[in-house]
Amino acid sequence: MVFNRSVLARAALGPAAGAVLMVFMAAGAIPAYQMYSVALAAVYTIVVLSVGLLAGWSGIWSVGHPAFFALGAYFAAYGSAHGWALEAVVLAAVAVGAALGAFLGYAGARFSVLYIALLTLAFTTVTLELVNRWSGVTGGDQGVPVLQLRSDLGLGTFAGGGTQAQYLAVGAAAVVLALAVPARASALRMRLVAAKSHPMAARTVGIAPEAQSSLSFAVSGACTSFAGVLLGLITGFVSPDPFSLAFGISLIAACVLGGVGSVLGAVAGGIYLTWSPSLSSTVGLPQPVVQGVVLIAILLFLPAGVVPSLAAPARGILRRVRLRAETGRPPSPEPSTERPETGQPPSSEPSPPLLGAGHPSGADGEAPDLLRLEHVSVAYGGLMALEDASLSVRQDEILAVIGPNGAGKTTLLNVLSGLTGNGRVSGTADFAGRPLLTARATARRRLGIGRTFQHAEVFSELTVAENVLCTRRRVTARDRDAVARLLRSVGLAEVADRRPAELPFGLQKRLDLARAMAERPRLLILDEPFGGLDTGERTLLAQHIRRLNAEGTAVVVIDHVLDDLFSVAHRVLAFDFGRTIGDGTPDTVLQDPKVRSSYLGTVGSRAQLPDAVGDRSLIRLRGTGHSYGGVAALRDVDLDVRAGTVLGVAGANGAGKSTLAGILHGSLRPTHGVRESDGPVRTSLAPEGRGLFRTLSLRENLEVAAYAAGITGAELRERLEETVQWLPARLRDRLSAPAAGLSGGEQQMLAVARALIARPDVLIVDEPALGLAPALVDEVYDRLIRLTHDGLTVVLLEQSLSRAMSVCHQVAVLHEGAVAAQGRPGEPEFAALAESAYFSGGPGPATTAAATARTSPVQ
């Protein structure tokens, strides 16, 4: 916890306000009959703060806090009756509250928000039942008095319901608020928020979400129990009535009103809880009605809460004023992320030497193995995601892992980082001479393993700097300086105080890398780091990877952008169907027939394509592109879908095929460019992954699609009978069986049948062979090709280039969102052109040839 001047100044506001309030109370400025309300508001402030920080920092909404509140109050009553000191009562209440909170937090960490709420609801219900039945201690429905509590620390004797207790409540609330302010800047808050925002990513930086939930609930329970002791003292009498479930709901409403996770918002919530009964009496409406109206109004007009909503504009103004004072100019809207002329990330320090362009030259075979896997397999039920995988990585090496979608690459990275979930892992793995598979995911960070994710899984509720700082258990001034240097080295220094959502995707990927680089890991695991980046960003990333390796970090990296991947790798390992199929250098690995086949595919038996096709263009794309949050998925695509043809779109995973499928289907509107059709054209899409309703039967899946197309009554029965005939006999006999019970190939055929029920002019099928055995692939494709003999136009989006070349009239090759080649499979030299485009975007002449192919209609 870092106590700088700004934090200390804000923390002092609570005690200062408390001192002023107590002076007013002592001077009689606050009437005696209002002093009790002021003390009650102070107690409620502590409770609302406990509930609000638990929800805001850990994402746990609890309706069990009335039980903790009652626990503290009854400890005060019991202690006063048995001669306990004030400090003993507080310690006992806090300890029991913390223990119960830790248990609830740990037990609830494995459940969703709804189930945690039910768990805390049950806790309150059981506690209130015990209060009512344990009448020898609690007095049951009649309640029990709080007589007096003396202090062993010389604070005096506090009589139940006396004025001294009211001063104590105000002073205690001031101290709790003062402690909450620096807690916001602490590693505790950062790690709690990280565990809430992205539990899987949190594990890779050494944060255990279960432990964080348990810790946060323990602190919250302890604070609420402490507030209960204060409540018992200021009221002088404890009964079950104030601790009802309705009070639990009111607490949540008060948190939302003030602002979840806001320290000052807790004060607003405490005041609201105290004076809402008076407000209800004034307007002449029941208190629940008034609370409901106020809460609805807040959610509609100030959804972040009163305090955050009012404070946000003020913070923006202060930030601009501060930046103008520091720099003499207004802040620029976008950060500068490159040095002029060099293209390097900005830094005030000289960058470490980078290896030369082309393939790195650091691996000489002399360094010892840092990582070794032998015969590692991962099974999910009956599916072998990884089978008998063996590999080694030297300390000075960059190992690239390649393979088509579903090859087992991500499973391999999950084995290394301990994120296999419910998978059964077998085999052996050693890291730096220690067993790896038995180590928890959170412990692997301490072993020296860092990891990034394919989609930059950053902690959205933390700033850029906090995303990196949360890797520390304690944050010191030295840690903040080290993180500032790290952010400068990757070009993020100017955005250190921004949230990730304010940054473009490329900077989010740099943040993911910076978080993985924190604490200088010995092994860095990169999951598709080049995906979604433009050319300049990929060049900078490659330089970062080479620099890290030059500093002594081993790197394991997977990606589908092979040219960038091979530019940094020393060695390449190829996977397919969960098995290792090849190993070599970037220059030689693609010469292996097995490796080429895994990408380009093989062809089995198939039905014959119809020879005669039409010239009419049903769907035309001109200059079409699409972006997701600034990340370009498609760029300037020109494509014609001609009547009666089978158009194949081939490309590696991440090339943009599914985005193109959505645009052709019409369900996705391109961000730029034109999609035109020749009159009304009905399209149907069988999406990647099939998208079936697994709990519905085969017949019900078909009926849902028919209803969506507006087909009912007799026409529905006719369409069902027609569509069912397209299915194989083994499915026609099982129309009442749930879709979840089908094999992968059978599910794919059902997905196509569901698309056919609307009688489309164009059928779009995305990755029909994904995850299927070769025999089932042949059956699915045979049935798709037979449809073209009835005049149906089919668009196949396929990862296997060879398969697309064998079953399509025309093939377009996508590479990094652009059409790199297009033509007919029978054209001379097109096979070599398409293959070059598939792996690297094609040489210069390929672009011209592809353009020529696009201008000639398919006959």
N, C-alpha and C positions, 0 to 999 in steps of 0.2 A: 504494500500500500504506500503510495507516494504522497507525501504531505507538502505540496507546493503552496505558495502564497494564496493562489486563487481558491484552492480547495479549503485551506484553513479559514479563509474569509467567509466562504459560504457555510462552512460547518459552524462558525461562530454565530451565525444569524439565529439559529435555534435557541442556544442558551441566552443570547442577548434578548430575544423576544420573550423568553420565559422569565428572565429577570425583570424586565419592564412590566410584564403582566403581574408578577408577584408584588412589585412595588405598588402598582395600582390597587391590588387587592388589600395590601396592608394599609394603604392610605385611605381606604374607604371609597375610592373612586368607583369601585364595582360594588353594587349593593350586595348585602349578605345573601339575599335569596337567589342572586345570580352566580355567586361564587361556586355553588355546587354544580351548576351547569357548565361553568368554565372548567372545573376539574373533570367533569364527566366528558367534556369534549377532548380534554387532554388524554384521557384513558382511551377513548374511542380512536383518537389519532394513532396511538400505538397499534391498536388492533387493525385498523384499516391499512396502516403501513405494512404490517406483517402479511396481510392477505394480498395487498396490491403488489408488493415486491415478489412474493411467491408466484403470483400469476404473471407479472411482467418479466421477471428474470428466468423463471423455470417453466412457464407455461402450464402451471398446475392451478386449476380453479377448485378451491376447496369450500365445501359447505360444512366442514367439520370443525371450524374454528370456534363456534359456540361451545363445543365440548372443552377445548383448551381454555377458553375464557372461564368456564365454570370450574375447571380444575384449579386454577389459581385462586378464584374466590373462595372455594371450599377449603383450600389449604390455609388461607388467611383465617377463616372461621375456626378450623381445627387447631391451628397454632395458637390463636388467642385464647382458646379454652384450655390449653395444656401448657401454657407458660413458655412457648417458644419465642425466641428472639425474632425480630423482623428479618434479619439477614438469613436466619435458618429457614424461615418460611419461604423467602424469595428463592433461596438456593434449591430447596426441595421442590417447589413448584416448577422452577425453570428446568431442573434435571429431569423430572418426570415428563414434563411437556416436550422436552427435547428428545427423550427416548421414544415416546409414543409418535412424535412427528417423524423421527428417523425411520421407524418401522413402517409408517404409512407411506412415506416417500419412497422407500425401497420397494415395498410391495406394489405401489401404484405405478412405478416406473415402467413396468412391462405392459401397462394397459393404455388405452386411448384416453382422451380427455373425458369422454362420457363415463367410462368405467371408473376413472379416478374420482369423479364427482359422486358416483354411486357408492364407492368405497368410503369416502368421507361422510356421506349421508348416513351410511350404516354405522359409522363410528359415533356420530352425534346421537343417533337414535339409541344405541346401546348405552352410551354415557348417561343420557337423560333417564333411561330406565333404571340404571344403577342408582342415580341420585334419588329417584323416587322410592326405590325399595330399600336402600341402605339408610333407613331413617335414624338409626342409632348414631350415625356420624353426620349426616346431612340434614336431619330433621324432616326429611320427606317433603310433602307438600307444604308443611308449616314453616319450613325454612329454619335457619340457625343464625344467631347474632354473632357479630364480630365485635369483641369487647375492646381490647387494646393490644398493641404490639410495641414492645420497647426495643430500642436499638442498642446493640452491643458496641457500635462504633461511635456512640456519643451523640447521635442525632436527636435523642429525646424519646419520649413515649407518644405514640400515635393512637389516640382514641378513635374507635369506630364511629364514623359520621362526624368527626371533629374537624375544626379548621386546619389543624396541622396536617391532616391527611390530604386536604385539598392542595396545600402548598407542595406537599410531597408529589402528588400526581402531576402538577404542572412542571415541577423541576425534573421529574423522571422523563416526561415526554420531551422536554427540551434536550436532555442528554441523549435520548434515543434518536431524535432527529439529527443531532450533531454527529452521531456515529454513522448514520445512514448516508450522509453526504460523501465522506471519503470512501465508503464502501462502493459507491457508484464508479469510482475510478480504480477500483481494486481488481486484481486477478480473479477474485472470487466471483464478482459480477460477470466478468468477461467469460469465465468458464461455464457459469450457469447458463448464460444466454447462448453460448456456443452449443452446449449440450441440447438445449431446447431447439435451436434453429436447424441443426443438422446432426442428429446423433451419430450417423455413420462416419461423417467427416470428423466429428469430435473425437471419436475413438482413435483415428489415425494420428492425432496430435497429443495423445495420452490422456484424454478426458473420458472418464467412465460416466455415461449418462445416469446410470442407476445410483452411483455414489453421489453425483451432484444433486439429483432429486432428493435423496435421503438427507443430504447436508442442508439443502435449502428448506426442506420441510421441518427439520429439527430446529433450525434457527427461528423459523416462523412460529412453530409451536411454543418454543421457549419464550419468545417475546409476548405472545398472546397470553400465556400463563402468567407472566409477570404483570401484564395489564389486568388480569383477573385478580391478582393480589391487591392491586391499587383500587379496583372496583369495590372489593370487599371492605377496604378501609374507608373509602369516602361515603359508602352507603350505610355502613354499620350493620347490615343485615343481608343475608344471602338466601335466596329461594330459587326454585327452578325457572320461574317465569321469564327472567331476562335472557335465558339461554336457549330459546326455542329455535326451531328450524326457520321460522320467519325472520329471526334476527340474522341467521346465516345468509339468507337471501338479501336482506337489507345491507349486510356488509359488502356483498358483491356489487350491489347497486351503488353504494358509496364509493367503492374503488373505481368503478366505471365513470361516475360523475366527476370525481376529482382528477382522474387520469391514472390508468394502470401503470405501475412502476414509477410514479412521480412522488418524490418526497413531499413537496409542497402540496401536491394533490391529496396526500393523505390527511393533511391538516384540513383541507376543504371538505373531505369526506367525513372527518370526525365532527366538524361543525354541523354538517348536514344531518348526520345521525342524531345529534343532540337536540337540534331545534326543529326537526321535521314534525314531531308531535305538536309543537306550538303552531307551526305553519298549517297543519291540518285543522286545528281548532279555529284558527283565524278565518280560513276559507270555508269552514263548515262542511268538510268532506272527510270520509274515513282516511286514516293514514295510508293504507295500502293503495288507495286510489291516487292520492297525491304523489306517493312515491313512484307509482307507475307512470303517471303523466310526466313527472320531472325526468324520469329515466328515458322515456320515449323521446322527449324533446332533446335531451342531451345526445342520444344516439343519432337523431336526425340532423341536428344542426352543429354539434360539437363532438363528433364521433371519437376523437382522441381524448376527450375529457376537457373539463373547463380549464384547468391550469395549462396543460400542453398546448391547447388550441390558442389560448391567449398569449402564451409565452413564445410560440414559434415566430410570429412576425417580429417581435422585439429582438429575438436572437439573430434573425436575419439582418436587421438594421445594424445591430452592434457588430456583427461579423464584417459587414461592408465598411463600417466606420473604422474598425480596427485595421483592416487590410489597407485602407487608404492611408491611414496614419503610418503604417509600417513601410509601405511601398511607394507612397506618393501617387498612386494611380488606382482606379477601380479594379477589382478582381476580374481576371479573364474568365469567360464562361467555360472554356475547355483547357485542361492542363497540357503543357508542352511535354511531350514524352520522348523527344529525340534531340540530340545535340545538332546544331547546325552543321551541315556538310558531312558529318561523319555517320549519321544514322544511329549513333550509339545512344544508350539510355543516359540521361543526365546524371552526373555525379560530381561531387566536389573532391573526390579522391581518384587517383589513377586506377584504371581498371586492371585487374590481373591479366597476365598475358593469355591470349587466346590461341588455340591451335589453328593451323593454317586452314584455308578453304579446302573443299573436297573431303575425302575421308580422313578422320582423325588419325594421328600417328602415334598415339600414346600407348597402345597395347602392344607390348613386345613379347608376351608369353612368359615373362620372368616373374611377374607379381604373383603372390599366392592367391588361392581362391578365397574370396570373402563369403560367397554364398554357394551352397551346393545342395541340390535337390536330387533325390534318387527314388525312382519308381513311385512318384506321388500321383494319387488318384483322388478325385472328388466325385461323389455320387449324391444326387438328389432323388431319393426314391429309387426308381429303376433307371433313371437317366444318368449316364456317365458324362459329366461335363468336362472332366479331365481324366485321362487314362494313362497310367504308367509314364508320367513325364519325368524326365531327368535333364538337369542343366547345371552349369556352373558359371559363376561370374567372378572375375578377378577384380581386385581393388582399383586397378587403373583402367577398367574396361567400360565401354558403352555397349550394351547388348540390346539389339532391336528384336522384337518379337512380332512376327507377321502372320497373317492367315485371314481367310474370309470370315464373314459374319457367322458367329456360332462356332468358331473353331476352338474356343476354350481360352482365348488370350486373357480376357478380363477375369475369368476364373483363376487363372494362374496368378495374376496380380493380387486377387483377393486372398489366395493362399499365402502369399508373401506378407500381406498386411493384416492377416487374421480376420478377414471379413467374409468368411464362407457361410455364415448363418447356420442353417440347419443341415448343411451338407456334411456327409461322412467323408472325412479326410484320412487317407492311409498313405504309407510311405515314410520316408525320413527327409528331414531338411535341417541343415546346420548353417548358422550365420555367425561368422567370427568365432568358430569353434564351439558355439552354444546351440543346443536343440532349439529349433524355431517353432515347430508345430504345436508344442505344448505351451508356448508363451501366449498370454492374452493379447488381444489387439492393442490395448492401451499400454502394455509393457513393451511392445515392439518399437515404439517411439524412443523409449529410453535405451533400447539396444542400439539405436542409430539408424532407423529406417524411416524415411519420409515418403509421402505419397501425394500425388495430385490426382484429380478426377477428370473424366472426359468432358463434363459440362461445367467445370469451374465451380465446384460445390462450396462456395464461400458462405460465411456466416452473415446473413443479410442484415441482422439487427445490430451488428458491430461496425465500427468504422474500419477503414483500411488498416490503420495502425493497430487497432484492437484485434483484428483478425490474426495478426502475427503475435501480438503480446500475449494472447490467451494461451499460447503454448507454454508459458511459464506459470509455475504455481504461485510465485510471488513476483511482483513487478517493482523493480527498483529504478532509480534514475539511470543507472548503468544499462539496464535492460532497455529502457526507452531510447537511449543513445544508440545502442546496437541495432535496434529495430529501425531507427531513422536512417542509419547507414545502409542497412539492407534494402530499405525502400528506395533510397537514392540509387542504389546499384541496379535496380530493375525498372527505374523510371517512374516510381510511384510517390516520390517525395511530395509533389505538389498536391496530391489528392489524399494525403494521409488522414485527414479529418473528415473525409466524405464516406458515405455509405456505398457499398458495392453496387446497389441498384442505380446509383447516379453515374456509373461508369460504363463505357462501351465494353463489349464482350472481350476484346483483346486485352484491356487493362484488368478485367476480372481474371483472365487466364494468368496474367503476370502475378496477380495477388495470390492465386492458388499456388503458383510456383514459389513465391516468396515465403508463404506459410510453410511449405514443405522444406524449404531451405533453412528455416530458422533452426538454431542449435546445431548447424553443420552436420547433417546426417552422413553416415558412412555409405549408405545405399539410398539412392533416390529412385522412386518408382513413378513413372510418368504414363498416364493413361490418355492416349490420343491428344497430346499437347498441341499438335499443329492444326487440329480440326477447328474450323470456323475462323481462322486467322487469314488476313490478307498477306500478300507477298512480303511486304516490309516487316510485318509482325512475325512472320515465320523466320525471316532472316535473323531478326533480333533474338528470337527464342533459340535458334540454333547456336548463336554465339554464347548465350547464357549456358546452354548445356555443355558446350565445349569448355567454357571457363570453369564450371563446377568440376568437370572431370579433371581438368588440369590442376585444380586445387586438391585433388585426392578423393573425390566422391565417385563411387561406382554408380552407374545408371542403367536401369532396365526400362525400356520405353517401347510402347506399342502404338501403332498409328496406321491409318490407311493411306496417308499421303506419303507414298513410298520414296519419291525423289528427295523430299526434305528429311525423311527418316534415314535414308541411306547416306545422306551427306554428313551425318554425325556419328553413325554407328561404326564400331570396330568389327562386330560380328553380328550375324543375323540368324535367328532361330525361327523356323516355320512350323506352324501348327495347323491341323485340320481334324475335325471331329474329335477334338480333345487329345489328339496324339501328336507327338513330334514327328514331322515328315521330312525335315531338311535342316541342315546347318552349314553355314558358309560365310564368306565375306559378302559385302554389298555388291561386289562385282560379279560374283559367281552363283549366289543362291538362287536367282531366278532362272539359271540354266538347268536346274534340277527338274526333270519332267514331272515329278510328283508335286513340286511346289507350283509350277506353272498350271498344272491340272487343277490344283485346289482353287486357284483364282479364276482360270478360264473355263473350267468345267469339262465334263465328258458327256457324250451323247449316247443314249440307248436307243432302243427301238421306238418308232413313232409312226403316227398316221401321216399320210401325204398331204401337203398343202394344196389347195386348189390353184390351178394354173392361171385362170382368168380372173383378174381383179379390176375394180373400177378406177377411174381417174378422178372422180369427184372428191374434193377435200371436205370432210365433215367438220373437222376442228383445225383451226390454224392458230399458231402462236407466233407472234412477231415481237422480237425484242423483249421477251417476257422475263421478268426476274422477281424474286421474292426474298424478303429478309425477315428474320425473327429477332426483334430487339436490337437491330443494328448489325446482326450477323447475316451475311449474304448466303442463302442456301441455293439460289438459282441466279444466273447472270446471263442476260441477253440471249435467251433461247429462241431460236426459230425452228419450228417443227410443224409438219403437216400430217394429219391422220386421215388417210384416204380410205374411201369406202371399200369394204371387202378385203382389206389387207390385214395381215398380222404384223404389227409394228413392235419391234423389240427395243427396249431402252436398257442398255447394260451399263453397269458401273459398280465400283466398289462401294462398300458401306460408307455412308456419309457423302456420297457424290451428289445427292439431291433428288434421288428417284422418287421417294415418297412425297416430297413437295411437288414434284412435277405431276405425280398421279392425282393429287388433290386439285391442282389447277386444271388439268384435263377433264377431271370429273365435274368441275364447276363448284365444288364445295369449298375451295380455297381461292380467294381473290388475289391475283398477283399485285405486288406493291408497285410495279411499273410494267409497261408493255401492254400488249393487246392479246386477248383471247377472243377469237371469232368463230362462229359456227355457221354452216350452210343451212339456214332455217332452223326449225325446232329439231334438236338432236337429243335423244334420250341416252343418258350415260348411267352406267352402274359401276360401282367400285367394290372389289373384293380386297380389303386392306391388308397390309402386312400384319402378320400375327392373327389373321382371320377375323377377329373381333366378334366372335360368336357369343350368344347369351348362353352360358354354359349350364345354367340350371334349368333352362327351357328344353323341351323336346325338339327333335328334328323338325317335326311338323310346325311347332310353335315358332321356331326360328324363321321358317319360311312365311308363316302367316304374319309375323311382325313386319317383315319386309314388304309384304303385300299391302298391309294396312298403311304403312308409311307412303306407299305409292298411290294411295287412294283406291285400292282394289278391294271390293267387298262383294258379298252375295254370290250369285251364280258365277260371275266372272272370277271370283276368288277360287271357287271350287275347280273351275276349268284350268286356271293357271297352275294351281297346285298339282292337278293330275298331269299336266303337261311337263312341269318342272321335275316332278318326282321321277318321270320316265328317263330323265337324263342321268339320274343317280345310278350307281351300280346296284345289283340285286340285293347285296348284303345290307345296303342302307335302306332300300325300299321296304325291307321286311322289319326295320327297326325304327319306324317313324315316331313311335311313342317313347323311345329311349332318350335320356338327357344327352345333350351335346357333349358334356364333359366326359362321357364314357367312350367317345370315339377315339380312334388313333389319329395321329397327326395328319396322315394322308386323307382319311375320311373326313376330318374336320375341314380340310382345305376344299374338298369337293362339295361339302355342304355350304361353305362360304361362297363358292362360285354359283351354286344353285340358288342361293338366296339373292345373289346379284342378278341372276337370269330371270327371276320371277316377274320383274318389271318389263320384260321384253325390250331390252335396251337396243339402241342402234350401235352403241360402242360399249364393249365390256373392257374394263381396266382391271388387271389383276396384278397386285403388288407382291413380289417375291413368292410365287406359288410353290417353289421348291424348298423354301426355308425349313430346315429341320427334318426333312423327309429322307427316308431310305431310298436308294436308287430305283428300286422296283416301283415304289409309290410315286416317285417323280415321273417316271415314264407313263404310269397310268393317268396321272393328273394331266400331263401334257397331251396325251393321246385324246382325252376327252375334250380338252380345250380346242385342239386343232379341228376336231370333227365339227365343232360349232361353226367354223368358217365356211364349211360346205353348204350351210344354210344361209349364207350371206351376211353373217355377223362380223362386224369389225372388232378386232381384239388388239389391245395394247398390253404387252407383257413387260413388266419392269423386273429385271433379272440381274442377279449378281454374277451369274455364270455367262461369260461372253460366248463360249463355245455352244452352249445350249441355245442362246438367243440367235446365233448365226445359223443353227440347224433347223429352227422351227419358225422363222420369221421371213416375211417378204422383204422387209427393210429393217435395218438396225441403226440406232443412234447410240453413240457412246458418250456417257456423261463423265466428266472429270472435274472435280471441285466445282460443281454447279454449272458448268458450261458444256455445250455440245462440242466435243473435241473431234469427232468424226461421225460421218453418216453416209450410208450407202446400202447397196444390195449385197447380200452374202455371196452371190455368184459373180460379182464383178472382179476382174483381175486385180490383184494386189490389195483388194480391200481388207482381206483377213489380216495381213501384216500391218496395214494402216490402223485398223481397229485395235489390234493388240498393243501397238505403240501408244495409241491414244488412251487405252484403258489404264496402263501403268504410269504414264508420264505426261499425258496430255497431247502426245504426238509431236513429231518434228515439225519444222516450219512448213514443208510441202504438204503435210497432212491437212492443214487447214484449208488450203486451196482445193484439194481433192474432195474434202467433205463438203465444202460449199458447192462444188460442182454437182455432187450427188444430191444435194438438197433441191437444186433447181430442176432436176429431171424427174418427171412423174413416174411412179411405179406402174408398170404395165402388167 
